[in-house]
Amino acid sequence: MDDTDRLIINTLQTGFPICDAPYNKVAESLSLSESDLLARLQALLANGTLTRFGPLYNAEQMGGALTLAAVKIPAERFDEVTEIINAFPEVAHNYARSHELNMWFVLATETPEQQQHTINAIEQQTGLTVYNMPKLKEYFVNLRLEA
Protein backbone atom coordinates (compact mmCIF):
# COMPACT_ATOMS: atom_id res chain seq x y z
CA MET A 1 0.00 0.00 0.00
CA ASP A 2 1.50 3.32 -1.02
CA ASP A 3 0.72 6.90 0.05
CA THR A 4 -1.97 7.26 -2.62
CA ASP A 5 -3.75 4.10 -1.42
CA ARG A 6 -3.66 5.43 2.15
CA LEU A 7 -5.07 8.76 0.97
CA ILE A 8 -7.87 6.97 -0.90
CA ILE A 9 -8.81 4.95 2.19
CA ASN A 10 -8.67 7.99 4.47
CA THR A 11 -10.76 10.05 2.05
CA LEU A 12 -13.44 7.42 1.48
CA GLN A 13 -13.92 6.89 5.21
CA THR A 14 -15.08 10.47 5.61
CA GLY A 15 -17.91 10.19 3.12
CA PHE A 16 -18.90 9.28 -0.40
CA PRO A 17 -20.60 11.81 -2.66
CA ILE A 18 -24.16 11.31 -3.81
CA CYS A 19 -24.11 12.48 -7.41
CA ASP A 20 -24.19 11.20 -10.99
CA ALA A 21 -20.44 10.40 -11.03
CA PRO A 22 -19.27 9.84 -7.45
CA TYR A 23 -16.05 8.00 -8.32
CA ASN A 24 -15.08 10.75 -10.72
CA LYS A 25 -15.71 13.38 -8.04
CA VAL A 26 -13.58 11.50 -5.51
CA ALA A 27 -10.86 10.92 -8.11
CA GLU A 28 -10.74 14.63 -8.96
CA SER A 29 -10.42 15.55 -5.28
CA LEU A 30 -7.40 13.22 -5.07
CA SER A 31 -5.87 14.39 -8.38
CA LEU A 32 -6.40 10.95 -9.90
CA SER A 33 -8.27 9.70 -12.92
CA GLU A 34 -11.48 7.82 -12.27
CA SER A 35 -9.98 4.68 -13.88
CA ASP A 36 -6.91 4.89 -11.61
CA LEU A 37 -9.09 5.25 -8.51
CA LEU A 38 -11.24 2.26 -9.52
CA ALA A 39 -8.17 0.15 -10.37
CA ARG A 40 -6.60 0.94 -7.00
CA LEU A 41 -9.81 0.06 -5.13
CA GLN A 42 -10.05 -3.23 -7.04
CA ALA A 43 -6.39 -4.01 -6.22
CA LEU A 44 -6.92 -3.23 -2.51
CA LEU A 45 -9.90 -5.59 -2.48
CA ALA A 46 -8.10 -8.28 -4.48
CA ASN A 47 -5.00 -8.30 -2.27
CA GLY A 48 -7.01 -8.32 0.95
CA THR A 49 -6.01 -4.87 2.20
CA LEU A 50 -9.73 -4.04 2.06
CA THR A 51 -12.21 -6.81 2.78
CA ARG A 52 -15.22 -4.84 1.64
CA PHE A 53 -16.10 -1.49 0.15
CA GLY A 54 -19.62 -0.24 0.58
CA PRO A 55 -22.02 1.67 2.76
CA LEU A 56 -22.31 1.06 6.47
CA TYR A 57 -25.89 1.23 7.67
CA ASN A 58 -27.03 1.77 11.24
CA ALA A 59 -29.43 -1.17 11.52
CA GLU A 60 -30.89 -0.02 14.82
CA GLN A 61 -31.91 3.35 13.39
CA MET A 62 -33.68 1.49 10.60
CA GLY A 63 -35.61 -0.71 13.05
CA GLY A 64 -33.27 -3.69 12.79
CA ALA A 65 -30.75 -5.24 15.13
CA LEU A 66 -27.06 -6.12 15.19
CA THR A 67 -25.20 -8.31 17.62
CA LEU A 68 -21.89 -10.05 18.04
CA ALA A 69 -22.21 -13.76 18.75
CA ALA A 70 -19.78 -16.56 19.47
CA VAL A 71 -19.74 -20.36 19.42
CA LYS A 72 -17.45 -23.01 20.89
CA ILE A 73 -16.96 -25.45 18.01
CA PRO A 74 -15.12 -28.76 18.35
CA ALA A 75 -12.10 -28.61 16.01
CA GLU A 76 -13.26 -31.60 13.97
CA ARG A 77 -16.61 -29.87 13.25
CA PHE A 78 -15.28 -26.38 12.50
CA ASP A 79 -15.72 -26.52 8.70
CA GLU A 80 -19.15 -28.15 8.97
CA VAL A 81 -20.44 -25.58 11.47
CA THR A 82 -18.93 -22.72 9.45
CA GLU A 83 -20.98 -23.82 6.44
CA ILE A 84 -24.16 -23.97 8.53
CA ILE A 85 -23.61 -20.52 10.06
CA ASN A 86 -22.59 -18.94 6.75
CA ALA A 87 -25.80 -20.24 5.14
CA PHE A 88 -27.84 -17.82 7.26
CA PRO A 89 -28.36 -14.56 5.34
CA GLU A 90 -28.43 -12.72 8.68
CA VAL A 91 -24.74 -13.56 9.27
CA ALA A 92 -22.79 -10.53 8.07
CA HIS A 93 -19.37 -12.13 8.56
CA ASN A 94 -17.53 -14.49 10.87
CA TYR A 95 -14.00 -15.17 11.92
CA ALA A 96 -12.04 -17.87 13.71
CA ARG A 97 -10.49 -16.98 17.07
CA SER A 98 -7.76 -18.57 19.17
CA HIS A 99 -10.07 -18.77 22.16
CA GLU A 100 -12.43 -21.23 23.81
CA LEU A 101 -15.18 -19.48 21.85
CA ASN A 102 -13.43 -20.12 18.55
CA MET A 103 -15.89 -18.60 16.07
CA TRP A 104 -17.32 -15.12 16.35
CA PHE A 105 -19.89 -13.69 13.96
CA VAL A 106 -22.07 -10.65 13.45
CA LEU A 107 -25.81 -11.05 13.05
CA ALA A 108 -27.79 -8.34 11.29
CA THR A 109 -31.57 -8.76 11.31
CA GLU A 110 -34.49 -6.69 10.10
CA THR A 111 -36.09 -6.71 13.55
CA PRO A 112 -34.83 -7.34 17.09
CA GLU A 113 -37.18 -10.35 17.32
CA GLN A 114 -35.53 -11.98 14.31
CA GLN A 115 -32.21 -11.86 16.12
CA GLN A 116 -33.25 -14.37 18.78
CA HIS A 117 -35.07 -16.46 16.18
CA THR A 118 -31.85 -16.70 14.13
CA ILE A 119 -29.77 -17.57 17.20
CA ASN A 120 -32.27 -20.31 18.07
CA ALA A 121 -32.15 -21.68 14.52
CA ILE A 122 -28.33 -21.75 14.52
CA GLU A 123 -28.35 -23.58 17.86
CA GLN A 124 -30.89 -26.08 16.55
CA GLN A 125 -28.98 -26.78 13.32
CA THR A 126 -25.53 -27.00 14.94
CA GLY A 127 -26.41 -28.46 18.34
CA LEU A 128 -24.15 -25.79 19.86
CA THR A 129 -24.80 -22.89 22.21
CA VAL A 130 -24.64 -19.43 20.65
CA TYR A 131 -23.39 -16.76 23.05
CA ASN A 132 -25.10 -13.47 22.23
CA MET A 133 -23.04 -10.38 23.10
CA PRO A 134 -25.08 -7.30 22.17
CA LYS A 135 -23.34 -3.96 22.32
CA LEU A 136 -24.02 -1.85 25.36
CA LYS A 137 -22.52 1.32 23.94
CA GLU A 138 -21.46 2.24 20.41
CA TYR A 139 -18.06 3.73 19.72
CA PHE A 140 -16.90 5.23 16.46
CA VAL A 141 -13.30 4.40 15.65
CA ASN A 142 -11.90 6.54 12.88
CA LEU A 143 -8.98 4.74 11.28
CA ARG A 144 -6.54 7.19 9.76
CA LEU A 145 -3.54 5.83 7.88
CA GLU A 146 -0.29 7.78 7.92
CA ALA A 147 0.73 8.85 4.43
Order of alpha helices (4+ residues) and beta strands (2+ residues): alpha-alpha-alpha-beta-alpha-beta-beta-alpha-beta
